[in-house]
Amino acid sequence: MDMEHHKSEFDQKGFTIVRGFVDQSVARVLKEISVKDEAMNQNTHDVLDSDGRKSKLTLWYMPGDDVFGRLSCSDKMNEMMATLLGGEVSFFHAKLMNKEPKVGGKWEWHQDYGYWYEDGFLKPDMGSCFIALDPCTPHNGALRVIPCSHQYGRLRHTSTGQQAGAELERVEEIKSRHGEVLCEMEPGDALFFHANALHTSGPNQSDQSRLILISSFFRRDNVCLKNDPRYNNKDISVIDHQKILEGKHQLDPTLNFSRAQDHIIG
Ligand SMILES: O=C(O)CCC(=O)C(=O)O
């Protein structure tokens, strides 16, 4: 992995893709667990887009000693995030996102800091790692990002469906200046993106699912005004990336899962 290249691309464009960041065998196990795990399924919510289509979302705030948690806590992941964000990072949350074949909905243009701001974080020194567990294609709703959009600061966001969407007039202007990149990905590829990078994804019009995992982080010196244990520095040990599969192949039902009413998210 050429760290210098990824750091300079992230600083300039607000995102970078690392092909094969996670072994395909790990991506396969994550997908298998996602499909059958009881705790995961019981904590999955439908999120409606502005056309009334549903995406499935499960979100949790503490990594467990399972394969998902170990991936978020891996030395490779944490070192990459720290390099990209320019300082030590802390885990924020993980999300499993499933767009089911034919019916899975779109995500509006947004910045994650559009709604993480509302969680009380003072600065946009935050970012996410989006890992493909299924191929992400133009037909099943691959992510699209506007390069350099993180340089425009936080835009105003309003609710559309059950999602937060950025002010479209500005999105269009920024897009006309920089274009957009469709991020086609294979299982195990990772897209790292800045909290102010504008991104969207279309509905799943294919007959293949589009399952992805997102782990999000904030820089440890980025103060959160809310005195909420879900958001503040968590005492998490970093583990060896090679030992991800040694984690439990089952999620602990007492993990700190979000409730449906907790979030309008983008
Ligand atoms: O799943 C997607 O395509 C988009 C997800 C997203 O935009 C987000 O979680 O911020």
The ligand as an SDF file (V2000), in Angstrom:
LIG
                    3D

 10  9  0  0  0  0  0  0  0  0999 V2000
  -24.6590    3.0590    1.3480 O   0  0  0  0  0  0  0  0  0  0  0  0
  -24.4590    4.0060    0.5950 C   0  0  0  0  0  0  0  0  0  0  0  0
  -24.4280    3.9050   -0.6140 O   0  0  0  0  0  0  0  0  0  0  0  0
  -24.2440    5.3850    1.1360 C   0  0  0  0  0  0  0  0  0  0  0  0
  -23.9840    5.4180    2.5710 C   0  0  0  0  0  0  0  0  0  0  0  0
  -23.6950    6.7770    3.0500 C   0  0  0  0  0  0  0  0  0  0  0  0
  -23.7280    7.7000    2.3150 O   0  0  0  0  0  0  0  0  0  0  0  0
  -23.3570    7.0310    4.4370 C   0  0  0  0  0  0  0  0  0  0  0  0
  -23.4700    6.1250    5.2590 O   0  0  0  0  0  0  0  0  0  0  0  0
  -22.9710    8.1490    4.7350 O   0  0  0  0  0  0  0  0  0  0  0  0
  1  2  2  0
  2  3  1  0
  2  4  1  0
  4  5  1  0
  5  6  1  0
  6  7  2  0
  6  8  1  0
  8  9  2  0
  8 10  1  0
M  END
$$$$
